[in-house]
Amino acid sequence: MDKKIYQDLINNNTKSYCIDEKGNELKFDLESSLVLSGSFNPLHKGHINLLEVSKNEYKLKPIYEISISNVDKSKIELKDLLMRINQFKSLGKLVITNSANFREKSFIFKNSIFVIGYDTALRLIEKKYYKDDIDMAFNDIEKNNCSFLVAGRFINSKYNNASSINFYEFKKFFSTLSEEKFRLDISSSQLRSQANSENDKSAA
């Protein structure tokens, strides 16, 4: 990926940029996919295993997706993005977008299922995360025939089971992975904290 492609994504002149297992640009149909979206800072075995387990639930083509923009985080700069892209060599197809939320993603990945974690699922049903009406967002997701597969997640030293979430009127959009099918007590934030701690020790 070069600076022009990055700027085209930022300016929404390009909706998606697709990369194959070798890191080369690839043209392929994004519809009817099983999409694991994330910042992947860093990518870890929990992400990889989650997509593998999800493939057993739905026979759709597996795809990783990184969005340059995110509702909760700052924009990913090009240098940082290239480092994250390099993590996926030999792993599978990767799509780069500038779609900050799942409503926007649903227009790119029509007829698809988004694989998400417990914490992301909670945010999806909170009205404060929507500039527009939450019902409008889910209406578009439904029009694009998209839904969500939710996995439990280890947060603040506690495992949170996806089945414990009350999705209220949006429950038809969500299915869950049981703890027996997927559980891995690891997170990107943990790994970053460990790496920072090791760096501090080596610098001392």
TORVOPA-440519 format. One record per residue (C-alpha): residue number from 1; residue in three letters; chain; z, x, y. Coordinates in pm, whole numbers, plus 50000, padded with zeros to 5 digits. Layout:
REM TORVOPA-440519
<resi: NUM resn: ala chain: A w: Z u: X v: Y>
...
This chain:
REM TORVOPA-440519
<resi: 1 resn: met chain: A w: 50000 u: 50000 v: 50000>
<resi: 2 resn: asp chain: A w: 49906 u: 50137 v: 50342>
<resi: 3 resn: lys chain: A w: 50022 u: 50052 v: 50694>
<resi: 4 resn: lys chain: A w: 49732 u: 49810 v: 50758>
<resi: 5 resn: ile chain: A w: 49814 u: 49597 v: 50454>
<resi: 6 resn: tyr chain: A w: 50181 u: 49600 v: 50554>
<resi: 7 resn: gln chain: A w: 50095 u: 49482 v: 50907>
<resi: 8 resn: asp chain: A w: 49860 u: 49215 v: 50770>
<resi: 9 resn: leu chain: A w: 50149 u: 49079 v: 50564>
<resi: 10 resn: ile chain: A w: 50390 u: 49095 v: 50857>
<resi: 11 resn: asn chain: A w: 50142 u: 48908 v: 51078>
<resi: 12 resn: asn chain: A w: 50065 u: 48658 v: 50800>
<resi: 13 resn: asn chain: A w: 49698 u: 48755 v: 50800>
<resi: 14 resn: thr chain: A w: 49744 u: 48821 v: 50429>
<resi: 15 resn: lys chain: A w: 49967 u: 48598 v: 50217>
<resi: 16 resn: ser chain: A w: 50014 u: 48830 v: 49921>
<resi: 17 resn: tyr chain: A w: 49937 u: 49178 v: 49794>
<resi: 18 resn: cys chain: A w: 49933 u: 49227 v: 49419>
<resi: 19 resn: ile chain: A w: 50001 u: 49548 v: 49228>
<resi: 20 resn: asp chain: A w: 49954 u: 49626 v: 48858>
<resi: 21 resn: glu chain: A w: 50176 u: 49829 v: 48626>
<resi: 22 resn: lys chain: A w: 50023 u: 50155 v: 48753>
<resi: 23 resn: gly chain: A w: 50082 u: 50074 v: 49118>
<resi: 24 resn: asn chain: A w: 49719 u: 49990 v: 49191>
<resi: 25 resn: glu chain: A w: 49600 u: 49688 v: 49385>
<resi: 26 resn: leu chain: A w: 49505 u: 49402 v: 49156>
<resi: 27 resn: lys chain: A w: 49346 u: 49062 v: 49208>
<resi: 28 resn: phe chain: A w: 49489 u: 48791 v: 48984>
<resi: 29 resn: asp chain: A w: 49574 u: 48424 v: 48988>
<resi: 30 resn: leu chain: A w: 49931 u: 48367 v: 49106>
<resi: 31 resn: glu chain: A w: 49953 u: 48004 v: 48997>
<resi: 32 resn: ser chain: A w: 50145 u: 47902 v: 48684>
<resi: 33 resn: ser chain: A w: 50372 u: 48206 v: 48693>
<resi: 34 resn: leu chain: A w: 50732 u: 48286 v: 48612>
<resi: 35 resn: val chain: A w: 50846 u: 48456 v: 48932>
<resi: 36 resn: leu chain: A w: 51152 u: 48675 v: 48976>
<resi: 37 resn: ser chain: A w: 51197 u: 48728 v: 49349>
<resi: 38 resn: gly chain: A w: 51432 u: 48980 v: 49500>
<resi: 39 resn: ser chain: A w: 51489 u: 49271 v: 49733>
<resi: 40 resn: phe chain: A w: 51537 u: 49499 v: 49429>
<resi: 41 resn: asn chain: A w: 51754 u: 49750 v: 49616>
<resi: 42 resn: pro chain: A w: 51771 u: 49889 v: 49357>
<resi: 43 resn: leu chain: A w: 51587 u: 49737 v: 49061>
<resi: 44 resn: his chain: A w: 51818 u: 49741 v: 48757>
<resi: 45 resn: lys chain: A w: 51826 u: 49636 v: 48392>
<resi: 46 resn: gly chain: A w: 51973 u: 49297 v: 48485>
<resi: 47 resn: his chain: A w: 51652 u: 49206 v: 48670>
<resi: 48 resn: ile chain: A w: 51435 u: 49331 v: 48384>
<resi: 49 resn: asn chain: A w: 51636 u: 49158 v: 48112>
<resi: 50 resn: leu chain: A w: 51652 u: 48833 v: 48307>
<resi: 51 resn: leu chain: A w: 51274 u: 48809 v: 48332>
<resi: 52 resn: glu chain: A w: 51240 u: 48897 v: 47963>
<resi: 53 resn: val chain: A w: 51486 u: 48625 v: 47859>
<resi: 54 resn: ser chain: A w: 51317 u: 48374 v: 48091>
<resi: 55 resn: lys chain: A w: 50983 u: 48442 v: 47919>
<resi: 56 resn: asn chain: A w: 51134 u: 48297 v: 47603>
<resi: 57 resn: glu chain: A w: 51209 u: 47973 v: 47788>
<resi: 58 resn: tyr chain: A w: 50869 u: 47924 v: 47951>
<resi: 59 resn: lys chain: A w: 50534 u: 48059 v: 47836>
<resi: 60 resn: leu chain: A w: 50414 u: 48155 v: 48182>
<resi: 61 resn: lys chain: A w: 50295 u: 48493 v: 48308>
<resi: 62 resn: pro chain: A w: 50590 u: 48699 v: 48438>
<resi: 63 resn: ile chain: A w: 50570 u: 48838 v: 48791>
<resi: 64 resn: tyr chain: A w: 50812 u: 49023 v: 49016>
<resi: 65 resn: glu chain: A w: 50800 u: 48944 v: 49389>
<resi: 66 resn: ile chain: A w: 50936 u: 49125 v: 49693>
<resi: 67 resn: ser chain: A w: 50927 u: 48954 v: 50030>
<resi: 68 resn: ile chain: A w: 50928 u: 49176 v: 50339>
<resi: 69 resn: ser chain: A w: 51124 u: 48905 v: 50524>
<resi: 70 resn: asn chain: A w: 51437 u: 48734 v: 50398>
<resi: 71 resn: val chain: A w: 51655 u: 48457 v: 50539>
<resi: 72 resn: asp chain: A w: 51976 u: 48661 v: 50495>
<resi: 73 resn: lys chain: A w: 51856 u: 49018 v: 50538>
<resi: 74 resn: ser chain: A w: 51665 u: 49233 v: 50782>
<resi: 75 resn: lys chain: A w: 51295 u: 49299 v: 50739>
<resi: 76 resn: ile chain: A w: 51206 u: 49572 v: 50488>
<resi: 77 resn: glu chain: A w: 51040 u: 49864 v: 50665>
<resi: 78 resn: leu chain: A w: 50727 u: 50017 v: 50510>
<resi: 79 resn: lys chain: A w: 50892 u: 50342 v: 50399>
<resi: 80 resn: asp chain: A w: 51170 u: 50153 v: 50222>
<resi: 81 resn: leu chain: A w: 50924 u: 49905 v: 50073>
<resi: 82 resn: leu chain: A w: 50715 u: 50183 v: 49919>
<resi: 83 resn: met chain: A w: 51028 u: 50326 v: 49754>
<resi: 84 resn: arg chain: A w: 51108 u: 49986 v: 49604>
<resi: 85 resn: ile chain: A w: 50750 u: 49937 v: 49484>
<resi: 86 resn: asn chain: A w: 50764 u: 50269 v: 49297>
<resi: 87 resn: gln chain: A w: 51046 u: 50132 v: 49080>
<resi: 88 resn: phe chain: A w: 50806 u: 49890 v: 48910>
<resi: 89 resn: lys chain: A w: 50556 u: 50137 v: 48765>
<resi: 90 resn: ser chain: A w: 50501 u: 50057 v: 48394>
<resi: 91 resn: leu chain: A w: 50719 u: 49744 v: 48420>
<resi: 92 resn: gly chain: A w: 50479 u: 49465 v: 48511>
<resi: 93 resn: lys chain: A w: 50290 u: 49289 v: 48787>
<resi: 94 resn: leu chain: A w: 50444 u: 49296 v: 49133>
<resi: 95 resn: val chain: A w: 50353 u: 49078 v: 49432>
<resi: 96 resn: ile chain: A w: 50444 u: 49162 v: 49792>
<resi: 97 resn: thr chain: A w: 50466 u: 48870 v: 50036>
<resi: 98 resn: asn chain: A w: 50617 u: 48788 v: 50372>
<resi: 99 resn: ser chain: A w: 50756 u: 48455 v: 50248>
<resi: 100 resn: ala chain: A w: 51119 u: 48443 v: 50353>
<resi: 101 resn: asn chain: A w: 51208 u: 48122 v: 50167>
<resi: 102 resn: phe chain: A w: 51110 u: 47935 v: 49852>
<resi: 103 resn: arg chain: A w: 50926 u: 47662 v: 50039>
<resi: 104 resn: glu chain: A w: 50685 u: 47930 v: 50166>
<resi: 105 resn: lys chain: A w: 50670 u: 48095 v: 49825>
<resi: 106 resn: ser chain: A w: 50575 u: 47765 v: 49660>
<resi: 107 resn: phe chain: A w: 50246 u: 47760 v: 49851>
<resi: 108 resn: ile chain: A w: 50157 u: 48101 v: 49708>
<resi: 109 resn: phe chain: A w: 50287 u: 48048 v: 49354>
<resi: 110 resn: lys chain: A w: 50184 u: 47688 v: 49286>
<resi: 111 resn: asn chain: A w: 50275 u: 47532 v: 48950>
<resi: 112 resn: ser chain: A w: 50533 u: 47806 v: 48898>
<resi: 113 resn: ile chain: A w: 50898 u: 47851 v: 48807>
<resi: 114 resn: phe chain: A w: 51119 u: 48076 v: 49018>
<resi: 115 resn: val chain: A w: 51391 u: 48265 v: 48830>
<resi: 116 resn: ile chain: A w: 51700 u: 48291 v: 49050>
<resi: 117 resn: gly chain: A w: 52066 u: 48381 v: 49030>
<resi: 118 resn: tyr chain: A w: 52377 u: 48171 v: 49085>
<resi: 119 resn: asp chain: A w: 52428 u: 48276 v: 49448>
<resi: 120 resn: thr chain: A w: 52065 u: 48211 v: 49542>
<resi: 121 resn: ala chain: A w: 52083 u: 47865 v: 49387>
<resi: 122 resn: leu chain: A w: 52387 u: 47781 v: 49600>
<resi: 123 resn: arg chain: A w: 52203 u: 47883 v: 49916>
<resi: 124 resn: leu chain: A w: 51901 u: 47674 v: 49819>
<resi: 125 resn: ile chain: A w: 52100 u: 47352 v: 49841>
<resi: 126 resn: glu chain: A w: 52284 u: 47439 v: 50166>
<resi: 127 resn: lys chain: A w: 52137 u: 47268 v: 50472>
<resi: 128 resn: lys chain: A w: 52234 u: 47553 v: 50706>
<resi: 129 resn: tyr chain: A w: 51967 u: 47775 v: 50548>
<resi: 130 resn: tyr chain: A w: 51686 u: 47549 v: 50665>
<resi: 131 resn: lys chain: A w: 51534 u: 47549 v: 51012>
<resi: 132 resn: asp chain: A w: 51365 u: 47223 v: 50922>
<resi: 133 resn: asp chain: A w: 51493 u: 46939 v: 50712>
<resi: 134 resn: ile chain: A w: 51608 u: 47039 v: 50361>
<resi: 135 resn: asp chain: A w: 51437 u: 46731 v: 50216>
<resi: 136 resn: met chain: A w: 51110 u: 46836 v: 50377>
<resi: 137 resn: ala chain: A w: 51137 u: 47177 v: 50211>
<resi: 138 resn: phe chain: A w: 51200 u: 47030 v: 49867>
<resi: 139 resn: asn chain: A w: 50918 u: 46780 v: 49918>
<resi: 140 resn: asp chain: A w: 50678 u: 47070 v: 49966>
<resi: 141 resn: ile chain: A w: 50821 u: 47251 v: 49664>
<resi: 142 resn: glu chain: A w: 50764 u: 46935 v: 49461>
<resi: 143 resn: lys chain: A w: 50409 u: 46892 v: 49595>
<resi: 144 resn: asn chain: A w: 50335 u: 47245 v: 49483>
<resi: 145 resn: asn chain: A w: 50482 u: 47162 v: 49140>
<resi: 146 resn: cys chain: A w: 50744 u: 47435 v: 49149>
<resi: 147 resn: ser chain: A w: 51096 u: 47446 v: 49011>
<resi: 148 resn: phe chain: A w: 51384 u: 47688 v: 48942>
<resi: 149 resn: leu chain: A w: 51549 u: 47851 v: 48644>
<resi: 150 resn: val chain: A w: 51904 u: 47958 v: 48731>
<resi: 151 resn: ala chain: A w: 52105 u: 48234 v: 48566>
<resi: 152 resn: gly chain: A w: 52477 u: 48297 v: 48604>
<resi: 153 resn: arg chain: A w: 52586 u: 48598 v: 48804>
<resi: 154 resn: phe chain: A w: 52878 u: 48839 v: 48826>
<resi: 155 resn: ile chain: A w: 53010 u: 48821 v: 49185>
<resi: 156 resn: asn chain: A w: 53336 u: 48968 v: 49321>
<resi: 157 resn: ser chain: A w: 53465 u: 49062 v: 48974>
<resi: 158 resn: lys chain: A w: 53403 u: 48712 v: 48838>
<resi: 159 resn: tyr chain: A w: 53125 u: 48566 v: 48625>
<resi: 160 resn: asn chain: A w: 52983 u: 48245 v: 48776>
<resi: 161 resn: asn chain: A w: 52813 u: 48018 v: 48526>
<resi: 162 resn: ala chain: A w: 52494 u: 47846 v: 48644>
<resi: 163 resn: ser chain: A w: 52591 u: 47527 v: 48462>
<resi: 164 resn: ser chain: A w: 52890 u: 47484 v: 48698>
<resi: 165 resn: ile chain: A w: 52666 u: 47419 v: 49001>
<resi: 166 resn: asn chain: A w: 52635 u: 47065 v: 49131>
<resi: 167 resn: phe chain: A w: 52277 u: 47036 v: 49253>
<resi: 168 resn: tyr chain: A w: 52333 u: 46683 v: 49383>
<resi: 169 resn: glu chain: A w: 52008 u: 46500 v: 49460>
<resi: 170 resn: phe chain: A w: 51803 u: 46813 v: 49393>
<resi: 171 resn: lys chain: A w: 51903 u: 46852 v: 49027>
<resi: 172 resn: lys chain: A w: 51555 u: 46765 v: 48899>
<resi: 173 resn: phe chain: A w: 51429 u: 47094 v: 49044>
<resi: 174 resn: phe chain: A w: 51676 u: 47309 v: 48849>
<resi: 175 resn: ser chain: A w: 51729 u: 47413 v: 48490>
<resi: 176 resn: thr chain: A w: 51985 u: 47672 v: 48382>
<resi: 177 resn: leu chain: A w: 52018 u: 47962 v: 48142>
<resi: 178 resn: ser chain: A w: 52332 u: 47953 v: 47932>
<resi: 179 resn: glu chain: A w: 52576 u: 48243 v: 47932>
<resi: 180 resn: glu chain: A w: 52489 u: 48298 v: 47565>
<resi: 181 resn: lys chain: A w: 52124 u: 48354 v: 47653>
<resi: 182 resn: phe chain: A w: 52182 u: 48578 v: 47952>
<resi: 183 resn: arg chain: A w: 52480 u: 48756 v: 48095>
<resi: 184 resn: leu chain: A w: 52494 u: 49104 v: 48243>
<resi: 185 resn: asp chain: A w: 52783 u: 49202 v: 48467>
<resi: 186 resn: ile chain: A w: 52590 u: 49418 v: 48708>
<resi: 187 resn: ser chain: A w: 52452 u: 49378 v: 49060>
<resi: 188 resn: ser chain: A w: 52243 u: 49572 v: 49308>
<resi: 189 resn: ser chain: A w: 52535 u: 49576 v: 49555>
<resi: 190 resn: gln chain: A w: 52757 u: 49735 v: 49289>
<resi: 191 resn: leu chain: A w: 52498 u: 50003 v: 49218>
<resi: 192 resn: arg chain: A w: 52453 u: 50076 v: 49590>
<resi: 193 resn: ser chain: A w: 52830 u: 50104 v: 49632>
<resi: 194 resn: gln chain: A w: 52855 u: 50343 v: 49336>
<resi: 195 resn: ala chain: A w: 52566 u: 50552 v: 49470>
<resi: 196 resn: asn chain: A w: 52725 u: 50571 v: 49817>
<resi: 197 resn: ser chain: A w: 53058 u: 50672 v: 49665>
<resi: 198 resn: glu chain: A w: 52893 u: 50949 v: 49461>
<resi: 199 resn: asn chain: A w: 52706 u: 51070 v: 49769>
<resi: 200 resn: asp chain: A w: 53032 u: 51081 v: 49966>
<resi: 201 resn: lys chain: A w: 53198 u: 51287 v: 49691>
<resi: 202 resn: ser chain: A w: 52907 u: 51532 v: 49671>
<resi: 203 resn: ala chain: A w: 52911 u: 51573 v: 50050>
<resi: 204 resn: ala chain: A w: 53285 u: 51641 v: 50059>
